[in-house]
Amino acid sequence: MKNPNDGFIKGRLRSIKFAVKGMWLLLTTEDSIKAQTFIGLLSTLMGFYFSISTTEWMIQLLTIGLVLVAEALNTAVEKVADFIHPDYHKKIGFIKDIAAGAPAFAALIALIIASIIYVPKIIAIF
């Protein structure tokens, strides 16, 4: 909630505090974010191992970010839906299924990008 007494800088610092708190809550409470973070870290280690190019790093990091953002937004939608209607409801289920599609799309694209980057490097080893 915005505090009317906060100046621009103080307001931005409060926003950063809330963002970091949100990231921490996601990383410590949501299994899907934990799994995607682990995969992102594994991909990062692979990037160092295979000495990927600067362009490949940029694409990989953007892709990891895309997946994590999609997972976070999906979690937010699910939490709001559960808060509004805790019992099963067909329309809420539909909304949650659509929200779950976003990280699924992001993960699929991430797998395709990882394949483009790493399959040729792995094949070159053999």
C-alpha positions in Angstrom: 0.0 0.0 0.0 1.4 3.4 -0.9 2.3 5.7 1.9 1.4 9.3 1.0 4.3 10.5 3.2 6.9 8.6 1.2 8.9 10.5 -1.3 10.0 9.0 -4.7 13.2 7.4 -3.4 11.6 6.1 -0.2 8.7 4.7 -2.2 10.9 2.9 -4.6 12.9 1.4 -1.7 9.7 0.2 -0.1 8.7 -1.4 -3.4 12.0 -3.2 -3.7 11.5 -4.5 -0.1 8.1 -5.9 -1.0 9.5 -7.4 -4.3 12.3 -9.1 -2.4 9.8 -10.4 0.2 7.6 -11.8 -2.6 10.6 -13.5 -4.2 11.6 -15.0 -0.9 8.0 -16.2 -0.2 7.9 -17.9 -3.7 11.3 -19.6 -3.2 10.5 -20.8 0.3 6.9 -21.9 -0.1 6.1 -22.9 -3.7 7.4 -26.2 -5.0 6.9 -25.2 -8.7 9.2 -22.2 -8.2 11.8 -24.3 -6.4 11.8 -26.9 -9.2 12.1 -24.2 -11.9 14.8 -22.4 -10.0 16.8 -25.6 -9.7 16.5 -26.2 -13.4 17.5 -22.6 -14.0 20.6 -23.1 -11.8 21.4 -26.3 -13.6 21.2 -24.6 -16.9 23.5 -21.8 -15.6 26.0 -24.4 -14.6 25.8 -26.0 -18.0 26.3 -22.6 -19.6 29.6 -22.3 -17.7 30.6 -25.9 -18.5 30.0 -25.5 -22.2 31.2 -21.9 -22.4 28.2 -20.6 -24.2 28.4 -17.3 -26.1 27.2 -14.0 -24.8 24.1 -14.2 -27.0 23.3 -17.6 -25.8 23.7 -16.4 -22.2 21.3 -13.5 -22.8 18.7 -15.8 -24.4 19.1 -18.4 -21.6 18.8 -15.8 -18.8 15.7 -14.3 -20.5 14.2 -17.7 -20.8 14.9 -18.6 -17.2 13.3 -15.3 -16.2 10.3 -15.9 -18.4 9.6 -19.3 -16.8 10.0 -17.9 -13.2 7.8 -14.9 -14.0 5.1 -17.2 -15.5 5.3 -19.5 -12.5 5.0 -16.5 -10.1 2.0 -15.1 -11.9 0.3 -18.5 -12.0 0.9 -18.8 -8.3 -0.6 -15.4 -7.7 -3.7 -16.2 -9.8 -4.2 -19.5 -8.0 -3.8 -17.8 -4.5 -6.4 -15.1 -5.5 -8.8 -17.7 -6.9 -8.5 -19.9 -3.8 -9.1 -16.8 -1.6 -12.1 -15.7 -3.5 -13.7 -19.2 -3.7 -11.9 -21.8 -1.5 -14.3 -24.6 -2.5 -14.2 -26.2 -5.9 -16.0 -24.3 -8.5 -16.1 -25.1 -12.2 -15.3 -21.5 -13.3 -12.5 -21.0 -10.8 -11.1 -24.3 -12.0 -11.2 -23.1 -15.6 -9.4 -19.9 -14.6 -6.7 -21.8 -12.7 -6.2 -24.2 -15.6 -5.7 -21.3 -18.0 -3.2 -19.7 -15.5 -1.3 -23.0 -15.3 -1.0 -23.0 -19.1 1.3 -19.9 -19.0 4.2 -21.6 -17.2 3.6 -24.6 -19.3 4.1 -22.6 -22.5 7.1 -20.9 -21.0 8.7 -24.2 -19.9 8.1 -25.7 -23.4 9.8 -22.7 -25.1 12.6 -23.0 -22.5 13.1 -26.7 -23.4 13.2 -25.8 -27.1 15.8 -23.0 -26.5 17.9 -25.3 -24.2 17.9 -27.9 -27.0 19.0 -25.4 -29.6 21.8 -24.2 -27.3 23.0 -27.5 -25.8 22.2 -30.4 -28.1 24.9 -29.4 -30.7 27.4 -29.0 -27.9 26.6 -32.4 -26.4 26.8 -34.1 -29.8 30.2 -32.5 -30.4 31.5 -34.2 -27.3 30.7 -37.6 -28.8 
